[in-house]
Amino acid sequence: MRIGYPCINRSIGCTPSRTFRLNSYSDDRLRDTIRANLSCLEKILRYNAQKGLLFFRITSDLVPFASHPVCRFPWQEHFLPVFESLGLYIRNHRFRISLHPDQFVLINTPDTDVLRRSIDELAYHAQLLELMGLDRTARIQIHVGGMYGDKPASIERFIRAYAGLDERIRRHLVIENDDRLYSAADCLAISERTGIPVLFDVFHHAIHNNGEPVREILNTVAKTWSGNDGLPMVDYSSQQEGKRPGAHAEHIEIKDFKRFLKESHPLDLDIMLEIKDKETSALAALSAARNDPRLIT
């Protein structure tokens, strides 16, 4: 079991998601921005390795405009040695890596232009993992998408679109239950027909479910992951008090997290904390789990 957090670290004084406006694009600006983002990513990974936070979600903004037609700079070749070095560090320190494209990535859309752009964006994410030499245990998580007034038809479109994706994308994809439209049960039904693993979001399930207890649904979800897929991935958060339903907490509630650890035992998982204070809560969770025999040490 690994514990981690997504995208940025609030302690080290840099961000791996620097970007700029499209109307100010230039190859030089893109090159300089990517260089700074990759340097910051390396600092985050070194911080995490030192602290024992071995699950990390890399920001989608690592390479700005990577899937946009404006981007013609050969960033893949230019930064290949850096990507290879990052990948070696990741493998040597037993990191688990994930990516989560933005909400505009919708492969069940009826709009062919949106579908094309979504596939281009997924191809970029898969390419990042390939450049770092990461195997299929590194994952790209997406939601099923919109409902478009007809949920069964939208599920069918997802299944058809998934089947048509390049294998280099499919081998990394997982689907995640959301808090409004597609429950864990919906994702499991899609998985049964496609073989795509299901990433279980604990917080989303608390908001949108079919009455399944967490322990029960976790055990079912875990069966969608094969040996080559790595451990099942779980997103964990809780409700921010006083905010709209679905607003993620500023800081982890340790009592609730320990309850989840107990509910999930003995199932082995990699846990991504979608908590707003990032590494602060991840370190608190790591401390709370220090006696859990599943934890990688």
C-alpha positions as CSV (number, residue, x, y, z in Angstrom):
1,M,0.0,0.0,0.0
2,R,1.2,3.5,-0.9
3,I,-0.2,6.8,0.1
4,G,0.1,10.0,-1.9
5,Y,-1.4,13.2,-3.2
6,P,-2.0,14.9,-6.5
7,C,-0.1,17.3,-8.7
8,I,1.5,20.0,-6.6
9,N,3.5,20.3,-3.4
10,R,2.9,23.4,-1.2
11,S,6.2,23.1,0.7
12,I,8.9,23.3,-1.8
13,G,8.3,26.7,-3.5
14,C,7.7,25.7,-7.1
15,T,4.9,24.4,-9.3
16,P,5.2,21.7,-12.1
17,S,2.1,23.2,-13.8
18,R,3.3,26.6,-15.1
19,T,1.6,27.6,-18.2
20,F,0.8,30.7,-20.3
21,R,-1.8,32.2,-22.6
22,L,-2.2,30.6,-26.0
23,N,-1.9,34.0,-27.7
24,S,1.6,34.4,-26.2
25,Y,2.8,31.0,-27.5
26,S,6.3,30.6,-28.8
27,D,8.6,27.6,-29.0
28,D,11.1,29.3,-26.8
29,R,8.5,30.1,-24.1
30,L,7.2,26.5,-24.3
31,R,10.7,25.1,-24.0
32,D,11.5,27.2,-20.9
33,T,8.1,26.4,-19.3
34,I,8.5,22.7,-19.8
35,R,12.1,22.8,-18.4
36,A,10.9,24.6,-15.3
37,N,8.0,22.2,-14.8
38,L,10.2,19.1,-15.2
39,S,12.7,20.5,-12.7
40,C,9.9,21.1,-10.2
41,L,8.5,17.6,-10.7
42,E,11.9,16.2,-9.9
43,K,12.0,18.2,-6.7
44,I,8.6,16.9,-5.7
45,L,9.6,13.3,-6.4
46,R,12.7,13.7,-4.3
47,Y,10.7,15.2,-1.4
48,N,8.2,12.4,-1.6
49,A,10.8,9.7,-1.7
50,Q,12.4,11.2,1.4
51,K,9.1,11.3,3.2
52,G,7.8,7.9,2.1
53,L,4.9,9.3,0.0
54,L,5.2,6.8,-2.9
55,F,2.0,7.5,-4.8
56,F,1.9,10.7,-6.9
57,R,-0.4,12.1,-9.6
58,I,1.5,14.1,-12.2
59,T,-0.1,17.2,-13.4
60,S,-1.7,17.3,-16.9
61,D,-0.1,20.7,-17.3
62,L,3.4,19.4,-17.3
63,V,3.6,20.2,-21.1
64,P,1.3,23.2,-21.9
65,F,-0.6,22.9,-25.1
66,A,0.8,19.4,-25.8
67,S,-2.3,18.2,-27.6
68,H,-3.1,21.6,-29.3
69,P,-2.3,22.2,-33.0
70,V,-0.2,25.2,-32.0
71,C,2.4,23.0,-30.4
72,R,4.9,22.0,-33.0
73,F,8.1,22.1,-30.9
74,P,9.6,18.6,-30.6
75,W,9.4,18.5,-26.8
76,Q,9.5,14.7,-26.7
77,E,12.9,14.5,-28.3
78,H,14.3,17.6,-26.7
79,F,13.5,16.5,-23.2
80,L,13.8,12.8,-23.6
81,P,16.9,12.5,-21.4
82,V,15.0,14.3,-18.6
83,F,12.0,12.1,-18.9
84,E,14.2,9.0,-18.9
85,S,15.9,10.2,-15.8
86,L,12.6,10.8,-14.0
87,G,11.3,7.4,-15.0
88,L,14.4,5.7,-13.7
89,Y,14.0,7.6,-10.4
90,I,10.3,6.6,-10.2
91,R,11.1,2.9,-10.8
92,N,14.1,2.8,-8.4
93,H,12.0,4.3,-5.6
94,R,8.9,2.1,-6.2
95,F,6.6,5.0,-6.9
96,R,3.1,4.5,-8.3
97,I,2.2,7.2,-10.8
98,S,-1.2,8.4,-12.1
99,L,-2.6,11.1,-14.3
100,H,-6.0,12.7,-14.4
101,P,-6.9,14.6,-17.5
102,D,-9.2,17.6,-17.2
103,Q,-13.0,17.3,-17.3
104,F,-13.1,18.3,-21.0
105,V,-11.8,14.8,-21.9
106,L,-15.0,13.0,-22.7
107,I,-14.9,9.9,-24.8
108,N,-18.6,9.2,-24.6
109,T,-19.5,12.6,-26.2
110,P,-21.7,12.6,-29.3
111,D,-19.7,15.5,-30.6
112,T,-17.0,14.2,-33.0
113,D,-14.8,17.3,-32.5
114,V,-14.8,16.9,-28.8
115,L,-14.1,13.2,-29.1
116,R,-11.1,13.9,-31.4
117,R,-9.7,16.5,-29.0
118,S,-10.3,14.1,-26.1
119,I,-8.4,11.3,-27.8
120,D,-5.5,13.7,-28.6
121,E,-5.3,14.6,-25.0
122,L,-5.3,11.0,-23.8
123,A,-2.5,10.3,-26.4
124,Y,-0.5,13.0,-24.8
125,H,-0.9,11.6,-21.3
126,A,0.0,8.1,-22.5
127,Q,3.1,9.5,-24.2
128,L,4.2,11.1,-21.0
129,L,4.2,7.6,-19.3
130,E,5.9,6.0,-22.3
131,L,8.7,8.7,-22.3
132,M,9.4,7.8,-18.7
133,G,9.4,4.1,-19.4
134,L,6.5,3.3,-17.1
135,D,4.5,0.2,-17.4
136,R,0.8,-0.4,-17.3
137,T,0.7,0.0,-13.5
138,A,1.0,3.8,-14.2
139,R,-2.6,4.9,-14.8
140,I,-4.6,7.6,-16.5
141,Q,-8.0,8.0,-14.8
142,I,-11.1,9.4,-16.5
143,H,-14.7,9.7,-15.7
144,V,-17.3,7.9,-17.9
145,G,-18.4,11.4,-19.0
146,G,-21.8,13.1,-19.6
147,M,-25.2,11.6,-19.7
148,Y,-26.5,13.7,-22.7
149,G,-30.1,12.9,-21.9
150,D,-29.8,9.2,-22.4
151,K,-27.6,7.2,-19.9
152,P,-27.7,3.8,-21.6
153,A,-26.8,5.4,-25.0
154,S,-24.0,7.3,-23.4
155,I,-22.6,4.2,-21.8
156,E,-22.7,2.4,-25.2
157,R,-20.8,5.3,-26.8
158,F,-18.2,5.0,-24.1
159,I,-17.8,1.3,-24.8
160,R,-17.5,1.9,-28.5
161,A,-15.0,4.8,-28.1
162,Y,-12.9,2.8,-25.7
163,A,-12.7,-0.2,-28.0
164,G,-11.5,2.2,-30.8
165,L,-8.6,3.7,-28.7
166,D,-5.0,2.9,-29.5
167,E,-3.7,0.1,-27.3
168,R,-1.0,2.5,-25.9
169,I,-3.9,4.5,-24.4
170,R,-6.1,1.6,-23.3
171,R,-3.3,-0.1,-21.4
172,H,-3.2,2.8,-19.0
173,L,-6.8,3.8,-18.7
174,V,-9.1,3.4,-15.7
175,I,-12.5,4.8,-15.0
176,E,-13.6,6.5,-11.8
177,N,-17.0,6.7,-10.3
178,D,-18.3,10.3,-10.0
179,D,-20.5,12.1,-7.5
180,R,-23.5,12.8,-9.8
181,L,-23.9,10.6,-12.9
182,Y,-22.0,7.4,-12.9
183,S,-21.8,5.3,-9.7
184,A,-19.4,2.6,-8.9
185,A,-22.0,0.1,-10.0
186,D,-22.2,1.8,-13.4
187,C,-18.4,1.7,-13.7
188,L,-18.4,-2.0,-12.8
189,A,-21.0,-2.7,-15.5
190,I,-18.8,-1.0,-18.1
191,S,-15.7,-2.8,-16.8
192,E,-17.5,-6.2,-17.2
193,R,-17.9,-5.4,-20.9
194,T,-14.5,-3.8,-21.6
195,G,-12.1,-5.1,-19.1
196,I,-11.2,-1.6,-18.0
197,P,-10.2,-1.4,-14.3
198,V,-12.3,0.7,-11.9
199,L,-10.7,3.3,-9.7
200,F,-12.9,3.7,-6.6
201,D,-13.5,7.2,-5.3
202,V,-14.5,6.8,-1.7
203,F,-15.9,10.4,-1.4
204,H,-17.9,10.2,-4.6
205,H,-19.4,6.9,-3.5
206,A,-20.5,8.5,-0.2
207,I,-22.4,11.0,-2.2
208,H,-23.7,8.9,-5.1
209,N,-24.2,5.2,-4.6
210,N,-26.7,2.3,-4.8
211,G,-26.5,1.5,-1.1
212,E,-23.4,-0.7,-1.2
213,P,-21.2,-0.7,1.9
214,V,-17.6,0.5,1.3
215,R,-16.1,-2.9,2.2
216,E,-18.4,-4.7,-0.2
217,I,-17.9,-2.4,-3.2
218,L,-14.2,-2.3,-2.6
219,N,-13.8,-6.0,-2.9
220,T,-15.9,-6.1,-6.1
221,V,-13.9,-3.2,-7.6
222,A,-10.6,-4.8,-6.7
223,K,-11.5,-7.8,-9.0
224,T,-11.4,-5.5,-12.0
225,W,-7.6,-5.2,-11.5
226,S,-5.4,-8.0,-12.8
227,G,-1.9,-8.8,-11.7
228,N,-0.3,-6.7,-14.5
229,D,-2.4,-3.7,-13.5
230,G,-0.8,-3.2,-10.1
231,L,-2.7,-2.7,-6.9
232,P,-6.2,-1.2,-7.1
233,M,-6.1,2.6,-6.9
234,V,-8.4,4.5,-4.6
235,D,-9.2,8.2,-4.3
236,Y,-9.9,9.3,-0.8
237,S,-11.3,12.6,0.5
238,S,-14.1,13.9,2.7
239,Q,-16.6,16.7,2.8
240,Q,-15.5,20.2,3.6
241,E,-17.7,21.4,6.4
242,G,-19.9,24.4,5.4
243,K,-19.4,23.9,1.7
244,R,-21.6,22.5,-1.1
245,P,-21.9,18.7,-1.2
246,G,-18.9,17.4,-3.0
247,A,-16.4,20.1,-1.9
248,H,-13.1,18.4,-0.8
249,A,-11.8,18.9,2.7
250,E,-9.0,21.3,3.4
251,H,-7.4,18.8,5.8
252,I,-7.7,15.1,6.4
253,E,-10.0,13.9,9.2
254,I,-7.7,11.3,10.7
255,K,-10.5,9.5,12.6
256,D,-12.4,8.9,9.3
257,F,-9.3,7.9,7.5
258,K,-8.5,5.3,10.1
259,R,-12.0,4.0,9.8
260,F,-11.5,3.6,6.0
261,L,-8.2,1.7,6.6
262,K,-10.1,-0.6,8.9
263,E,-13.0,-1.0,6.4
264,S,-10.6,-1.8,3.5
265,H,-8.4,-4.3,5.4
266,P,-6.9,-6.7,4.4
267,L,-7.4,-5.5,0.8
268,D,-4.1,-4.0,-0.5
269,L,-4.6,-0.6,-2.2
270,D,-2.7,2.5,-3.3
271,I,-4.5,5.5,-1.8
272,M,-4.6,9.0,-3.4
273,L,-5.6,11.7,-1.0
274,E,-7.6,14.4,-2.8
275,I,-7.3,16.8,0.2
276,K,-6.6,20.5,-0.5
277,D,-3.5,20.8,1.7
278,K,-1.8,18.1,-0.3
279,E,1.4,16.8,1.3
280,T,0.4,18.0,4.8
281,S,-2.5,15.7,4.9
282,A,-0.6,12.9,3.1
283,L,2.0,13.0,5.8
284,A,-0.7,12.9,8.5
285,A,-2.3,9.9,6.7
286,L,1.1,8.1,6.5
287,S,1.6,8.6,10.2
288,A,-1.9,7.2,10.9
289,A,-1.2,4.1,8.8
290,R,2.3,3.5,10.2
291,N,1.3,0.3,11.9
292,D,-0.7,-1.0,8.9
293,P,1.0,-4.2,7.6
294,R,0.0,-3.3,4.1
295,L,2.1,-0.1,4.0
296,I,5.3,-0.1,1.9
297,T,8.2,0.9,4.1
